[in-house]
Amino acid sequence: MKLIALNGSPRRAGNTAVLLKEALAGAASGGAEISFVDLYSLEYKGCISCFACKRKGLAKGFCYVQDALTPVLAEVRGADAVIFGSPIYHMNLTSGLQAFLERFLFPTNIYSTEIPSVLGKKMPSAFFYTMNVTGKQAEKVHLQDSLQPYEDFTSKALGLVPHRLCAYNTLQFDDYTKYESAKFSEADKRAYQEKYGPVCLKQAFDLGAALVKEAEALTQTC
């Protein structure tokens, strides 16, 4: 079993990366092979609408554009489970993860009502979201609704509904006095993280282990 985690944050050791690595630790505890990819360390673009993935007579299910993302896409297709991680920027995923999802998910859709996906297998997955806002603030602006289309398309492409883990009220800076941040209380944020941070880390660990078990169960039923 192999689980791959994709860090869609430009911060290689930030909140998103920490949660993803904890999930990988959970997967490894169950004997899985693990892989971690920093998307922002790669040079790539999103879909360029060449439609090679839809051309008759050509192999289906993968992106034909060749760049630094090509081997990562192949690794994800060959994995048994995947976690997509992203901080929330302006009510959305980062542009880096959006571009990845365009390149990974769009080729699985050949515009057929009979064939929802040409991936060739079911793959357990999860989305990890980290954000500066609180849970109540996220609910007030309907953030979950904004993110739902990504999860819906992933569900169709991978054949299973993805899991979701949200980390709220995260710390953006090591020292808030160095930045314009008067609307936030560093003390309140640190108190929140001291209480709920460990809970979120355990959820990530448990989810990583659960994804591996899901993947193993699929192999036994095939």
Backbone torsions as a table, in degrees:
resi	resn	phi	psi	omega
1	MET	NA	137.7	177.5
2	LYS	-131.4	130.7	175.2
3	LEU	-116.3	131.1	178.4
4	ILE	-116.4	137.0	178.9
5	ALA	-115.2	131.1	-178.0
6	LEU	-110.1	115.4	180.0
7	ASN	-87.7	107.1	179.5
8	GLY	-91.5	21.7	177.6
9	SER	-106.6	141.7	175.2
10	PRO	-70.5	-12.5	176.6
11	ARG	-91.0	113.8	-173.8
12	ARG	-75.3	-15.3	179.0
13	ALA	-130.9	26.8	-178.1
14	GLY	-85.3	-165.6	-176.4
15	ASN	-57.3	-43.1	-177.8
16	THR	-65.9	-45.6	-179.8
17	ALA	-61.7	-40.0	-179.4
18	VAL	-61.3	-45.0	179.6
19	LEU	-65.3	-42.7	-179.6
20	LEU	-62.0	-42.8	-179.5
21	LYS	-68.1	-30.8	175.8
22	GLU	-68.1	-38.7	176.8
23	ALA	-64.3	-39.9	177.8
24	LEU	-63.9	-36.0	176.1
25	ALA	-62.7	-39.3	177.0
26	GLY	-63.9	-40.3	178.2
27	ALA	-66.3	-41.3	-179.7
28	ALA	-65.4	-30.8	179.4
29	SER	-63.8	-21.7	177.7
30	GLY	-97.7	10.2	176.3
31	GLY	90.8	8.7	-177.3
32	ALA	-79.9	151.5	168.6
33	GLU	-78.0	138.4	-176.0
34	ILE	-126.1	154.8	178.8
35	SER	-147.8	139.8	-178.9
36	PHE	-125.0	129.8	-178.1
37	VAL	-126.5	125.2	171.9
38	ASP	-88.4	103.6	-176.9
39	LEU	-62.0	-33.4	-176.1
40	TYR	-75.9	-2.0	173.7
41	SER	-88.3	-4.1	-175.9
42	LEU	-108.3	151.2	175.2
43	GLU	-100.4	111.5	180.0
44	TYR	-158.8	166.8	177.1
45	LYS	-120.7	169.8	173.1
46	GLY	-78.7	-168.5	179.3
47	CYS	-57.2	134.5	178.6
48	ILE	-104.9	11.6	175.3
49	SER	58.7	39.7	176.8
50	CYS	-80.1	-21.7	178.7
51	PHE	61.6	20.0	174.6
52	ALA	-61.4	-32.0	-179.7
53	CYS	-70.0	-9.8	179.2
54	LYS	-110.3	-2.3	-176.3
55	ARG	-69.4	133.2	175.6
56	LYS	-66.3	140.6	179.3
57	GLY	90.9	-10.0	178.0
58	LEU	-106.4	153.4	179.1
59	ALA	-61.8	144.6	-176.0
60	LYS	-107.2	160.3	171.8
61	GLY	99.2	0.7	178.1
62	PHE	-145.8	159.4	-178.4
63	CYS	-82.9	135.2	-177.4
64	TYR	-87.1	-11.2	178.7
65	VAL	-68.9	134.7	-178.9
66	GLN	-106.3	115.1	175.9
67	ASP	-159.4	-163.3	-176.2
68	ALA	-65.2	-19.0	-179.6
69	LEU	-81.8	-18.9	-174.4
70	THR	-54.1	-51.2	179.2
71	PRO	-66.2	-29.3	178.3
72	VAL	-69.0	-42.5	177.5
73	LEU	-59.8	-40.9	178.9
74	ALA	-65.7	-39.2	179.8
75	GLU	-65.4	-40.6	179.8
76	VAL	-67.1	-43.0	178.3
77	ARG	-60.5	-31.5	-178.5
78	GLY	-86.6	-7.0	-179.1
79	ALA	-79.4	169.5	179.2
80	ASP	-100.0	-19.7	178.3
81	ALA	-156.5	155.4	-176.1
82	VAL	-144.9	144.8	174.8
83	ILE	-122.4	128.5	175.9
84	PHE	-101.7	124.0	-179.0
85	GLY	-119.4	137.1	179.8
86	SER	-155.9	138.5	165.1
87	PRO	-73.3	160.2	178.5
88	ILE	-95.8	117.6	177.5
89	TYR	-113.8	119.8	177.9
90	HIS	51.4	50.4	174.3
91	MET	68.0	23.7	-175.4
92	ASN	-152.3	173.1	171.2
93	LEU	-67.6	161.5	174.1
94	THR	-65.7	155.6	179.3
95	SER	-62.7	-31.0	179.7
96	GLY	-64.4	-43.4	179.2
97	LEU	-74.0	-36.2	176.4
98	GLN	-58.8	-44.4	-179.9
99	ALA	-63.0	-40.6	177.6
100	PHE	-61.2	-47.0	-177.9
101	LEU	-62.4	-35.4	175.2
102	GLU	-58.9	-46.2	-175.8
103	ARG	-74.2	-29.3	-177.7
104	PHE	-88.9	-44.7	-172.3
105	LEU	-86.5	-39.5	-174.9
106	PHE	-58.3	-41.1	-179.9
107	PRO	-64.9	-17.9	179.2
108	THR	-77.0	-13.1	-177.5
109	ASN	-103.2	110.7	-178.8
110	ILE	-102.2	23.5	178.1
111	TYR	59.7	41.7	179.1
112	SER	-118.1	130.8	177.4
113	THR	-74.2	-25.6	-179.5
114	GLU	-82.5	-28.2	-176.9
115	ILE	-119.6	98.6	-177.8
116	PRO	-68.7	-26.0	-178.5
117	SER	-154.3	143.1	176.3
118	VAL	-108.1	18.4	179.0
119	LEU	-60.7	-34.0	176.2
120	GLY	94.3	0.1	179.0
121	LYS	-164.0	166.7	172.7
122	LYS	-95.6	141.2	-176.4
123	MET	-135.1	116.6	174.2
124	PRO	-61.7	144.9	-177.7
125	SER	-151.0	171.1	177.1
126	ALA	-154.5	153.4	172.4
127	PHE	-114.0	126.6	173.6
128	PHE	-105.7	122.2	179.4
129	TYR	-116.1	128.3	173.8
130	THR	-115.3	141.8	-174.7
131	MET	-154.9	152.5	-179.0
132	ASN	-74.4	-26.0	-175.8
133	VAL	-80.3	162.1	176.0
134	THR	-81.5	169.6	177.9
135	GLY	-61.1	-40.0	179.1
136	LYS	-66.0	-39.9	178.1
137	GLN	-65.7	-39.6	178.0
138	ALA	-63.5	-40.1	179.1
139	GLU	-67.4	-38.0	-177.9
140	LYS	-62.7	-36.9	-178.9
141	VAL	-96.1	10.9	176.5
142	HIS	57.7	43.0	-178.9
143	LEU	-61.0	-38.0	180.0
144	GLN	-59.0	-38.5	179.3
145	ASP	-66.2	-35.4	-179.9
146	SER	-65.9	-33.1	-176.4
147	LEU	-90.0	-16.1	-174.5
148	GLN	-58.0	-40.2	-179.6
149	PRO	-57.8	-35.6	177.6
150	TYR	-63.2	-41.8	-179.2
151	GLU	-70.2	-36.4	179.0
152	ASP	-63.6	-44.5	-179.4
153	PHE	-67.2	-37.7	177.1
154	THR	-63.0	-39.9	178.6
155	SER	-59.5	-42.7	179.7
156	LYS	-68.5	-41.5	-176.9
157	ALA	-70.3	-41.0	-174.9
158	LEU	-97.9	-7.3	174.6
159	GLY	82.1	1.5	-179.3
160	LEU	-142.2	147.3	177.4
161	VAL	-70.6	126.7	-179.5
162	PRO	-72.2	150.6	172.5
163	HIS	-77.7	163.8	-179.7
164	ARG	-136.1	133.5	174.5
165	LEU	-131.1	123.8	-179.1
166	CYS	-113.5	129.3	174.5
167	ALA	-110.2	113.0	-174.5
168	TYR	-98.4	162.2	169.5
169	ASN	54.0	43.0	-176.7
170	THR	-75.7	159.6	175.4
171	LEU	-83.2	127.7	179.3
172	GLN	-92.0	-28.1	-174.5
173	PHE	-129.1	153.7	172.4
174	ASP	-74.0	-33.8	-179.0
175	ASP	-138.9	105.8	-175.3
176	TYR	-68.2	-18.8	-179.3
177	THR	-69.4	-16.0	-178.8
178	LYS	-85.6	-7.7	-172.9
179	TYR	-131.1	158.4	174.3
180	GLU	-73.1	103.6	-174.1
181	SER	-151.7	37.6	-174.2
182	ALA	-62.6	-25.4	-177.5
183	LYS	-76.3	-9.8	-179.1
184	PHE	-110.5	150.4	173.9
185	SER	-106.3	109.7	179.5
186	GLU	-60.1	-39.5	-179.7
187	ALA	-62.0	-43.2	179.7
188	ASP	-65.7	-40.2	179.6
189	LYS	-64.2	-43.8	-179.3
190	ARG	-65.6	-37.2	178.0
191	ALA	-64.8	-40.7	179.0
192	TYR	-62.7	-46.3	-178.1
193	GLN	-67.4	-34.7	177.2
194	GLU	-62.8	-34.0	-178.4
195	LYS	-84.2	-46.0	-171.8
196	TYR	-103.8	-16.4	179.5
197	GLY	-56.5	-49.7	178.6
198	PRO	-61.6	-33.1	178.5
199	VAL	-64.5	-43.8	-179.2
200	CYS	-66.5	-39.2	178.0
201	LEU	-62.8	-41.5	178.0
202	LYS	-65.0	-38.5	177.2
203	GLN	-61.3	-40.3	178.6
204	ALA	-64.6	-45.8	179.2
205	PHE	-58.8	-49.0	-178.5
206	ASP	-63.8	-36.9	-179.4
207	LEU	-69.4	-38.0	175.9
208	GLY	-60.1	-43.2	177.8
209	ALA	-65.8	-38.5	-178.3
210	ALA	-67.4	-37.9	179.6
211	LEU	-62.8	-38.8	178.2
212	VAL	-64.3	-42.4	179.1
213	LYS	-64.1	-38.9	177.1
214	GLU	-62.0	-44.6	-179.6
215	ALA	-63.7	-41.5	178.4
216	GLU	-62.8	-40.3	179.8
217	ALA	-63.9	-35.4	179.2
218	LEU	-65.4	-40.3	180.0
219	THR	-66.4	-28.8	-179.1
220	GLN	-78.2	-22.5	-178.9
221	THR	-96.6	-9.7	-178.4
222	CYS	-78.9	NA	NA
